[in-house]
Amino acid sequence: MKSRFIVAAMLLLSCGRIADAQCSPVFSINYATYTDLTVVGTDDNGGSAQTSINIQGYANMSVGGSCPDYVRASIQQQINNATHQPRIYNHTSSNGGNGGWATGSSACYNCYFNYTTYANTGYMPDDTNATWNYEAIMMCTMAGAIYDTGTVNWPFELAKTLSQYAGPGLQSGQYKVQPWCTSTTTKPDYLPIYAIDRSATAPSPYYLQKAFCIQQQNNPIRGVLCIPTTDKPQNSPQDRYSCTKRFTTD
C-alpha cells in the first residue's frame, strides 16, 4: 500500500541582475514533490517498507525589465544555454541508515522533469522506530537552487494494536473493531476502524493489527498517518495489550 504527500511550489522570482541595472532574468517555477511509503512485506515479528521521493514539473525563464536590445539578447542567450537538474535526499535511519543523495540528469531550463529515488528501510522488528529524512532540490546553472523543499524529518514506526471485534463492516470480509489496549497505551498510534479478513466465514473475537505509522505534525488525523500491513485473527480470551503508543498524546 502507498501513502502520498505533496509539497508543491508555484512562484515567480527574479535572480540577480545581469549586465544591466534595468534587466534581469525572471523565473516562473512550477515544481511539486511527492513522497510515498510502500509496504514491502511483513511477518509475525516485523516488516520492511520502501520510501520514494519524486520531483516533477517545469520552469520558464524570460527577460524582465527594460534595457537595450543587445543587453536583452545577451541575457536571453544565457537563458537559452541554461540547464536544470534535480537532486534528492532520501534516507531512513533504520538498520544503520539506508539511502542518501541522488542526482538526476540535467536538461533544458523549460523541460518537464519527473525524477524519483527509492530507499528501503530494511527489516524492522515490530514496535521499533526510525526517521525518514528527505529533501528535493532543482538546481539551475544560472541561479543555483531555484526550488528546495528544505530538509523534512518524519519519525516513523512499525506499530501494533490489538483490536476487539465491534460489529459487521460495510462489505464481506470487513469487520468493525475497537482497540483492546492497556490504559497507558489507549489511544494507540495506530487506531484502525476495520479489520480485513477476506477468507473468514465469521469474524474473530480479536485482531492483532500492524501498520507503518509516520508522525506528521501537520496531519489532521492526530498528527499520525498509518499505512496498514496485516490483520491477524486472535482467539479469545485476550488480556489488554500493550499497543504501540509513541507519537500520540490523546
Secondary structure by P-SEA (a helix, b strand, c coil): cbbbbbbbbbbcccccccccccbbbbbbbbbbbbbbbbbcccccccccbbbbbbbbbbbbbbbcccccaaaaaaaaaaaaabbbbbbbbbbbccccccccccccccccccbbbbbbbbbbcccccccbbbbbbbbbbbbbccccccccccbbbbbbcbbbbbbccccccccccbbbbbbbcccccccccccccccccccccccccccccccbbbbbcccccccbbbbbcbbbbbcccccccccccccccc
